[in-house]
Amino acid sequence: MTQGPQRIAIVGTDKRALVNAEPIGYVHPDERFEVTVRVRAKRDLAAHLTAGGPRLGREEFAAQFGADPADLAKVAHFAASHGLAVVHSSAARRSVVLSGTAAQFCPAFGVDLQLYAHPGGGTFRGREGAIYCPAELADVVQGVFGLDNRPAARAHFRSVEHAGGVQPHAVGQSFTPVQIAQLYNFPQAVNGQGQCVGIIELGGGYTTADLTEYFQHLGVQPAPKVLAVSVDHAQNHPDGPNGADGEVMLDIEVVGAVAPGATIAVYFAPNTDQGFIDAITTAVHDVTNQPSILSISWGSPEDAWTQASTQAMDQAFQAAAAMGVSVYAAAGDNGANDYPPGSPEAAAGYHADFPASSPHVTGCGGTHISVADNAISQEVVWNDPGGGSTGGGFSSLFSTPTWQAGVQGGNRGVPDVCGNASPTSGYQVRVDGQYTVIGGTSAVAPLWAGLTALLNQQLGRPLGFGNPAFYSLSASSGAFVDITQGHNNGFDAGTGWDACTGLGRPDGARLAAALSGTAAAAPTS
C-alpha cells in the first residue's frame, strides 16, 4: 500500500512472510477483529530498575510508569477518524484496544492483509512489511498487534517420541510433582498460602473433574483453587489430547501439587503475538488476582518475533520486576537450534527461545534424572535419543545483564536454572480423563513457579525477579546443584553456569535458607 508523506513506519513492526505459507486471497473487507495499540510510558522504567528503585504496587506503578492519558486520547482520536471503535483503554497496560473491519484497519495503518494457508498453522490473516501511523503519533505508538493473527508460539511439552501431544504410555521412570519436590528438597513447612501463581496459556483448557480426581489421587486436600481469566475473548476450552490440553494440565497440576495453598489464575489468550502480549500485560497488571509469580511454557525462537513484539513483552517483564513479580519461562525443547527438527529453519544455526531469553525473565532448562532408593543417583542434561533436548544458548537480541557478567558468551545467556524435563523421567499427570507422563521444559517453569510460592511464604515477602539473587549466591550455599554432564546439540554442560542447565537445579530448602541468610538441612531420602 502506498504511503503518503505524513505517514511513517512504526519502528520494529516489519514482518516477513511465514516460511511455507501460501497466500490464498485478500481478507474480506467486512471481516471484523480487534487490534491492540501499545503506547509509550510516561517515564523510563529501565532507569528506575537500574537505579535500584523501590518496588511499587500495581496502582502506584500505573500512576508513575503507565501511559499518559493524553497519549491514549490521541490514539482514540486517530481511531475515530477512521471509523474504529475503542473497546478498552488501559494506562497501566499502556494499551488501547480498537475494533473495526479490515476495510477500516488497512488504510488506518497502511497495510495489506491477506489470507495465508500454512501446513503447520492452518489459515491465518497475515501481512508483510511495516505498519504505518500518522507522523503526529510517531513518538506515541510503539506497536500495533492483531492485524496479523498467525500462530506466535509453541507449547514446550513432550511425551515420549511425540511433541506437542499426549501419549497414554511412557518408558523409563516417572514421578509425581510431589515426588520431584521431595527429591529437590523443597521446603516442607509451607504450602504457598497467600500467593497467586499466574499461568499463561495460548490454547487448550482444563476440566474441574480432572483436577479434582488428580489432586485426590495425590492426596492433596483441599485441592488448589484454580480460576480461568479470559484475554482477548479466549476461554478455557479443552480441545483433546492432540491439542494444548496437555500443556494446560501439566502447568496447573505441577504448580498445584507443589504449592497447594496458592491460588492459580490461568490466563487464556489466543496464540498470536497480540494474544501473548495481552495475556502477559493482563496478568502483570491484574489488580483483582494480583499474581506474585508467572509461569510461561510457550515460546518461539527469537528471530520469529518482530522487534516491536519482543520490546512490548520485555517491557511488561520489566514492569513485573518493578512490582516484585517473578516470571519463569521454558527455554525450549529443540536443543540449541530451537526450531523443530525437519522444519525449514532448523538448519540455520543456533537460536535462543523467547520469552525465556528476556533479561527480566528466569529461563528454565531441562534435565533427565535417575532415581534409586528415593534419591537422585544421576542428573544430566536432557537430550533424548528419540528426540527432544533442552533449549539454551545466547540471545541475539539482548546484551549481557549486569548480574550475568561472569558468563562467557557475549550476550544474555539462557537458561538461568533447570529441573527435571525429560519425558523418560517425566511427570505423572492427568489429561482429558487419562493418566499419562509428560516432560519438556514446560514442566520446569511451573515447577519453579510452585517453588517460588513456597519461598515467598517462607520469606514473608515476594522474591520478585530472582536472577540477581540467584547469580549472587555462592556455590558453598548449596542452593543449586550443578549439572556437569551432557549437551544440547550446541553447547556442553560444565562446572558453573552453562547454556544447557544454567546455574543448576534447585535444592529448595537450601535456596530458601540462602535467600533468608539462615542454614538449612540437607535433603533426606
Sequence and secondary structure as in RCSB ss.txt:
>XXXX:A:sequence
MTQGPQRIAIVGTDKRALVNAEPIGYVHPDERFEVTVRVRAKRDLAAHLTAGGPRLGREEFAAQFGADPADLAKV
AHFAASHGLAVVHSSAARRSVVLSGTAAQFCPAFGVDLQLYAHPGGGTFRGREGAIYCPAELADVVQGVFGLDNR
PAARAHFRSVEHAGGVQPHAVGQSFTPVQIAQLYNFPQAVNGQGQCVGIIELGGGYTTADLTEYFQHLGVQPAPK
VLAVSVDHAQNHPDGPNGADGEVMLDIEVVGAVAPGATIAVYFAPNTDQGFIDAITTAVHDVTNQPSILSISWGS
PEDAWTQASTQAMDQAFQAAAAMGVSVYAAAGDNGANDYPPGSPEAAAGYHADFPASSPHVTGCGGTHISVADNA
ISQEVVWNDPGGGSTGGGFSSLFSTPTWQAGVQGGNRGVPDVCGNASPTSGYQVRVDGQYTVIGGTSAVAPLWAG
LTALLNQQLGRPLGFGNPAFYSLSASSGAFVDITQGHNNGFDAGTGWDACTGLGRPDGARLAAALSGTAAAAPTS
>XXXX:A:secstr
    TTEEE TT  B   TT EEEEE  TT EEEEEEEE  SS HHHHHHTT     HHHHHHHHS  HHHHHHH
HHHHHHTT EEEEEETTTTEEEEEEEHHHHHHHHT   EEEEETTTEEEEE  B  EEEGGGTTTEEEEESS   
   EE  EETTEESS  S   S  B HHHHHHHTT  SS   TT EEEEEESS    HHHHHHHHHHHT  S   
EEEEESTT       TTTTHHHHHHHHHHHHHH TTSEEEEEE  SSHHHHHHHHHHHHT TTT  SEEEE EEE
EGGGS HHHHHHHHHHHHHHHHTT EEEEE  SBTTT S TTSGGGGS    EETTTSTTSEEEEEEEEEEETTE
EEEEEE B TTS B   EE SS    GGGTT  SSS EE SEEEE  GGG EEEEETTEEEEEBSGGGHHHHHHH
HHHHHHHHHTS   S HHHHHHS GGG SEE   S B SS B  SS BTTTBT EE HHHHHHHHHT        
